[in-house]
Amino acid sequence: MKKSYAILFALVVLISTTVSVQALQSKTIERHNGASAYANWYETNGDMTTYTYLSVGESDYGTDISVSTTTYGPDFYSEKYGYLFTEDDVFKASKKLNSASLSGVKVDVCDYYTGEAETLTIQADWTGEGDVSTGSSTSGSRDGNYKFKSSDSSSYRLASATGSMNGYDLGESSDASLSNFKSAYMSMQK
C-alpha cells in the first residue's frame, strides 16, 4: 500500500512539473523599434507650382518610402504617387533625432490621371531643430489565466530637410519632422 502511495505521489509531482514547464512555454515577448521622417517642399516657377511630399518609415522589417508630387498651372495639372518597400539599409536616423538621411533610392511613380509611369531617384537629409517631445504609455489586461502587457514610447522633433529628385535640387523643405518609437508586448498563458 505504501508503495502505491509513493508511485501516486511521484506521478502527481511529475504532472505538476510538466504543467509548470508548459506554463513557462506559453510566455511570449516581442520588442520593436523604428524611426520615421517626412518633409514637404513647395516651389513656384513662373506660373507653375509644385508640391513634393516625402515620407520614410523604418522598422525591424525594412523601410517604407512614399513620395508624391503635385504640379499645377494654367491649363495643367499633374499628380504623381509612388511607394517602395525595401529591406536594404537606405535610411539612417540618430537616436536623439539630431539628423537622418535617405540614400539615393529609385521609386516608381505613376501619374494619377494619365497613368504614365516613371522612376525617380530620391535622396534627402534631415536636421533636427528645437526640443524633442516624448510620450509613453503602458497597458495591460488579464482574463482568467491569460495576461497581456504592452508599453510604447515615442519621440518627435521638428526638422528642416534638403533633398533631390532625379538630380534636381528641391532646396530646403517648407515643413519636416523626425520621430522614433519603441514598443514591447508580453502575453502569458498560465
N, C-alpha and C positions, 0 to 999 in steps of 0.2 A: 504494500500500500504506500509506504514511504517512497518507494522507487517511482510509483505512478505520479505522486505529487511533485517529485523532483523533475520528472520529464515534463509534466504540465507547466511547471514554473519556468523551465528553460524555454519552452515553446512561447509562453507569454512574453518573456524578455526578448526573444528573437523577433517576434511580431512587432513589439513596441519599437525595437531598434530599426526594423525595416520601415515602419511608418515614419519615424523621425527622419530617416535618410530621404524618404520620398518627399517629406515636407520641405526639407532643405533644397531638394532639386527643383521645386516649383517657384523659386525666387528668381525674378528677372530684373536686371538693372540696365538701363540704356542712358547713354550720355551723348549729347550732340552740341557741336559748336559751329558758328558760322559768322559771316560778315557780309555786308552789302554796301553799295554806293549807288547814288543816282545823280544825274546832272541834266539841266536844261540849258540849251543855247538858243539865243534869239538873234537874228541878223536881218537887216534891211539893206537891200542892194538896189538902188533906184526905186522902181515901183514894185519890186518883188520882195516878199518877206518869207523867211524860213525859220521854223521852229524845229529843233532837234532834241529828242529825249533819249537818254541812255540809262539803263538800269542793269546793275550787275549784282548777283547774289551767289555767294559761295557757301556750300555746306559740306558735310562729310562725304556726300555722294558725288559732288562735282560743282560746276559753275554754270549758272543760268544767265544768259545775256539777252536783253531785249532792247531794240532800237526802233525809233520811229522818226520820220521826218515829214513835216507838212510845209508845203511851199504854195504860196498863192500870190496872185497879182491880177491885173486887169485881164479878164477872159482866160484865166489859167488857174487850175487847182490840182495839186498832186498830194497824195497821202500814201506813204510807204511804211511798211512794217516788217520787221524781221526778228527771228528768235533763234538762239543757238544754245544747246546744252553740250558741254564738253567736260571730260574728265582730265584734260590737260591742265597743268598748273599755270594758268594765264592771269590770275588775279591775286594780288597780294595787298593786305591791309594790316597796318600796325595795330597792336593790341590796344594802345591808348588813343587810336583814331587820329594820330597825327598826320598820316598820309595813307594813300592807297594808289595802286596802279593797275591798269589793264593793258597787257601787252597786245601787240597787233594781232587781232583775230579777224577772220573772214566770216561775215554773216550774210546769208542770202536774204534779200528783202524783195517784197512784191508790192507793186502799186495796187492799192485797194480798188481803184476804178478801172484801170486798163488791163490789169493782170500782168503787166510787164515785170520781169524779174531781173535782178542784177545782184552782184556780190560787192559788199562794202568791206573794206579793211578799216577796222576801227581801233583806235588807241586813245587812252585817256589817263590823266593823272589828277589826283585829288589832294588838297592840302586842308587839314582840319583848321577851323577857326573858332575862337571863343571857347566857352566852357563845355565840358562833357556832361550831358544829362544821363542819369542812370535810373533804372527801375528794376524791381524784382517782385516776385510773387511765389507763394507756395500754396499747395492744396493737397488734400488727402481725403480718403473715404474708406469706410470699412463696411462690408456686407457679409455677415456670417464669418466664414473662415477666410474670406478674401480681403486683402488690404492693398490700397493703392496710394502712392505719394508722388507728387511732382513738384519741381521747383524750376523757375525760369528767371533769368536776369538778362538785361539788355542795356546797351549804352548807345547814345546818339550824339552826333556833333555836326553842326553846320560846317560847310566847307566851300572852297572855291575849286573849280576844275578847269583844266585845259584839255583839249583833245584834237584829234584829226580824223578825217574820214576820206579814205582814198587819197591820202596825202594832202588834202585841203585842210588848212588850219581853221578850226572852229572858234579860236580865240578863248576868252575867259567866259565861264558859264554865267548865266543870269541867276541860277539857283542850283544848289548842290548840297549833299549831305553824306555822312558816313555813319554806319551803325554796325554793331555786332551783338551776338547773343550766345547764351549758354543755357542748356536745358538738361534736366535729369529726370528720369522716370523710374519708379520702382514698383513692382507688383509682386505680391506674395500670397500663395495659397497654403494655408496651414492644414 
